[in-house]
Amino acid sequence: MSEPSSHEDQEAADSEPFVKPAFEYIRVRVGESFNKDLSGPAQKAAEDIWKNWDEIRDAVTEGDILLVTDPFFHSIKYPSLSNFHMFRGFGIIMFGTGVLTGIVGGLLTSLFGPVLWQGALICLALGVGVFFWGRYVQGRDSRAYRKRMVERVVWHQEDGGIIDLCVEYLAGAIGFEGPHGRTFWPQFPSNALTGKTRIADGRDLQKISQ
C-alpha cells in the first residue's frame, strides 16, 4: 500500500473501515511464510487470532495485553537482532579466562608474582562488563522488535498485521501477557483474553500439569 500523498489523503485512509480478509487468505499467506502447509494445531491457532483479531488489536492498543518476546527465537529469524549473542559469548569467555588465570596465578605466584592476578582481574572485569552489555543489547533489541510488532498490529492490519502476528506467534518469537498470565504457542492466543488454558491440539494445559 502506497503512502498517502497528503494530510487529507491520510485522514481519508484512516476513516476507511478495516475489512478483515477471509481466513483462507490468511492461512495461505502464513503457510507461504513457513514454506509449507500449516499443521492442524497451527491452523487452529492462526484461526484463533483471525477470529479474535478485533479484541486482540484493541487489547494491544490499549495496553490490556502486552506483546512479549523470546529474544532467542526472534534473533534467529532477524540476524540484525542477534548481536547480543556475540557480547554475551565473549563475556563468558573472558570471565572463564579470568578464573583460569586466577587459579594459575595462585599456583605460580612464586614465579610470576602478581602479574597473573592482575591479568585475571582485568579479564574478570572485562568479562562481566561485556556480558551485562550483552544483556542490555538483548533488552534493547527485544524492545525494538516488540515496538515493530505493536505497530504492525495497531496501524498496519490492512496489509499483513494479522499475518505477521500469526507467523511470529507460531514461530515462538512472540506471545501475549495479560491479566491471566502469559500465553505462548502451542496455546490458543485468545487464552490471554479469556484466562483459559487450552492448547491448539485440543488438550487443556491445566489438566496436563496436574
C-alpha positions as CSV (number, residue, x, y, z in Angstrom):
1,M,0.0,0.0,0.0
2,S,1.4,3.3,-1.1
3,E,1.8,6.2,1.4
4,P,-0.9,8.9,1.3
5,S,0.3,11.9,-0.7
6,S,-1.3,14.5,1.6
7,H,-2.8,15.1,5.0
8,E,-6.3,14.8,3.5
9,D,-5.4,11.5,1.9
10,Q,-4.1,10.2,5.2
11,E,-7.3,11.2,7.0
12,A,-9.4,9.6,4.3
13,A,-7.4,6.4,4.6
14,D,-7.7,6.4,8.4
15,S,-11.5,6.8,8.1
16,E,-11.9,3.8,5.9
17,P,-13.2,0.8,7.9
18,F,-10.8,-2.2,8.1
19,V,-12.2,-5.3,6.3
20,K,-10.7,-8.5,7.7
21,P,-9.6,-10.8,5.0
22,A,-11.1,-14.3,4.7
23,F,-9.3,-16.9,6.8
24,E,-8.3,-18.9,3.7
25,Y,-6.2,-15.9,2.6
26,I,-4.6,-15.7,6.0
27,R,-3.9,-19.5,6.1
28,V,-2.3,-19.5,2.7
29,R,-0.1,-16.4,3.4
30,V,1.1,-17.8,6.8
31,G,1.9,-21.1,5.1
32,E,3.9,-19.3,2.5
33,S,6.0,-17.7,5.2
34,F,6.9,-21.1,6.6
35,N,7.3,-22.6,3.1
36,K,4.9,-25.4,4.0
37,D,1.3,-26.2,4.8
38,L,0.3,-25.5,8.4
39,S,-0.3,-28.4,10.6
40,G,-3.8,-28.9,12.2
41,P,-2.9,-27.3,15.5
42,A,-1.0,-24.4,13.8
43,Q,-4.0,-23.7,11.6
44,K,-6.3,-23.7,14.6
45,A,-4.1,-21.2,16.4
46,A,-3.9,-18.9,13.4
47,E,-7.7,-19.1,13.0
48,D,-8.0,-18.2,16.7
49,I,-6.0,-15.0,16.1
50,W,-8.1,-14.3,13.0
51,K,-11.4,-14.9,14.9
52,N,-10.4,-12.7,17.8
53,W,-8.5,-10.1,15.8
54,D,-10.6,-7.1,16.8
55,E,-10.3,-8.0,20.5
56,I,-6.6,-8.7,20.3
57,R,-5.9,-5.5,18.4
58,D,-7.9,-3.4,20.8
59,A,-6.3,-5.0,23.8
60,V,-2.8,-4.4,22.4
61,T,-3.6,-0.8,21.5
62,E,-5.0,0.0,25.0
63,G,-2.2,-1.9,26.8
64,D,-4.5,-4.5,28.3
65,I,-2.4,-7.2,26.6
66,L,1.4,-6.8,26.1
67,L,3.3,-8.5,23.4
68,V,6.2,-10.4,25.0
69,T,9.2,-11.6,23.0
70,D,11.5,-14.6,23.1
71,P,14.9,-13.0,22.2
72,F,16.5,-16.3,21.1
73,F,13.7,-17.1,18.6
74,H,13.5,-13.6,17.0
75,S,17.3,-13.3,16.9
76,I,17.4,-16.4,14.7
77,K,14.8,-15.0,12.3
78,Y,16.2,-11.5,12.3
79,P,20.1,-11.6,12.3
80,S,20.2,-7.8,12.9
81,L,18.8,-8.5,16.4
82,S,21.3,-11.2,17.3
83,N,24.3,-9.0,18.3
84,F,23.7,-9.8,22.0
85,H,24.9,-13.4,21.4
86,M,28.3,-12.1,20.5
87,F,28.6,-9.9,23.5
88,R,27.4,-12.4,26.0
89,G,29.5,-15.2,24.5
90,F,32.6,-13.0,24.6
91,G,31.8,-12.0,28.2
92,I,31.5,-15.6,29.2
93,I,34.8,-16.5,27.5
94,M,36.6,-13.6,29.2
95,F,35.2,-14.4,32.6
96,G,36.3,-18.1,32.2
97,T,39.7,-16.9,31.1
98,G,39.9,-14.7,34.2
99,V,39.0,-17.6,36.5
100,L,41.6,-19.9,34.9
101,T,44.3,-17.2,35.0
102,G,43.5,-16.6,38.7
103,I,43.9,-20.2,39.5
104,V,47.2,-20.5,37.6
105,G,48.3,-17.2,39.2
106,G,47.6,-18.6,42.6
107,L,49.6,-21.8,41.9
108,L,52.6,-19.9,40.3
109,T,52.7,-16.8,42.4
110,S,56.4,-17.5,43.3
111,L,57.3,-17.5,39.6
112,F,55.1,-14.7,38.2
113,G,54.3,-12.6,41.3
114,P,51.1,-10.5,41.0
115,V,51.2,-10.3,37.2
116,L,48.8,-13.2,36.6
117,W,46.5,-12.0,39.3
118,Q,46.3,-8.6,37.7
119,G,45.6,-10.2,34.4
120,A,42.9,-12.3,36.0
121,L,41.2,-9.3,37.5
122,I,41.2,-7.5,34.2
123,C,39.7,-10.5,32.4
124,L,37.0,-10.9,35.1
125,A,36.1,-7.2,35.0
126,L,36.0,-7.2,31.2
127,G,34.0,-10.4,31.1
128,V,31.4,-9.2,33.5
129,G,31.1,-5.8,31.8
130,V,30.7,-7.2,28.3
131,F,28.2,-9.9,29.5
132,F,26.0,-7.2,31.0
133,W,26.4,-5.0,28.0
134,G,25.1,-8.0,26.0
135,R,22.1,-8.2,28.3
136,Y,21.4,-4.5,27.6
137,V,21.7,-5.1,23.9
138,Q,19.3,-8.0,24.2
139,G,16.8,-5.9,26.0
140,R,17.1,-3.0,23.6
141,D,16.7,-5.3,20.6
142,S,13.7,-7.0,22.2
143,R,12.0,-3.6,22.8
144,A,12.7,-2.6,19.1
145,Y,11.2,-5.9,17.9
146,R,8.2,-5.6,20.2
147,K,7.6,-2.0,19.1
148,R,7.7,-3.1,15.5
149,M,5.1,-5.8,16.1
150,V,2.8,-3.5,18.1
151,E,2.9,-1.0,15.2
152,R,2.1,-3.8,12.7
153,V,-0.9,-4.9,14.9
154,V,-2.2,-1.4,15.6
155,W,-1.6,0.5,12.4
156,H,-1.0,-1.9,9.6
157,Q,-3.7,-4.5,10.0
158,E,-4.9,-3.9,6.4
159,D,-1.6,-5.1,4.8
160,G,-0.5,-8.0,6.9
161,G,-0.8,-7.3,10.6
162,I,-2.8,-10.5,11.2
163,I,-0.4,-12.5,9.0
164,D,2.7,-11.1,10.8
165,L,1.2,-11.9,14.2
166,C,0.2,-15.4,13.2
167,V,3.7,-16.1,11.8
168,E,5.6,-14.7,14.8
169,Y,3.3,-16.4,17.3
170,L,3.6,-19.8,15.6
171,A,7.4,-19.4,15.3
172,G,7.5,-18.9,19.1
173,A,9.0,-15.5,18.7
174,I,6.2,-13.6,20.4
175,G,3.5,-14.2,22.9
176,F,0.9,-12.4,25.0
177,E,0.9,-11.2,28.6
178,G,-2.4,-10.2,30.1
179,P,-4.3,-10.3,33.4
180,H,-4.4,-14.1,33.2
181,G,-0.7,-14.6,32.7
182,R,1.4,-15.3,29.6
183,T,0.4,-17.2,26.6
184,F,2.8,-18.8,24.1
185,W,2.5,-21.3,21.3
186,P,1.1,-24.0,21.4
187,Q,-1.6,-22.4,23.5
188,F,-4.5,-20.7,21.8
189,P,-3.7,-16.9,21.6
190,S,-7.1,-16.0,22.9
191,N,-6.2,-17.6,26.3
192,A,-4.7,-14.2,27.1
193,L,-8.1,-12.7,26.8
194,T,-10.2,-15.5,28.3
195,G,-8.0,-17.0,31.0
196,K,-8.5,-20.4,29.6
197,T,-5.6,-22.9,29.3
198,R,-6.5,-24.6,26.0
199,I,-3.8,-26.0,23.7
200,A,-4.2,-26.0,20.0
201,D,-4.1,-29.8,19.8
202,G,-7.3,-29.9,21.9
203,R,-5.8,-30.6,25.3
204,D,-6.1,-28.4,28.4
205,L,-2.8,-27.2,29.8
206,Q,-4.1,-27.1,33.4
207,K,-5.2,-30.8,33.2
208,I,-1.9,-31.8,31.8
209,S,0.1,-30.2,34.6
210,Q,-2.0,-31.9,37.3
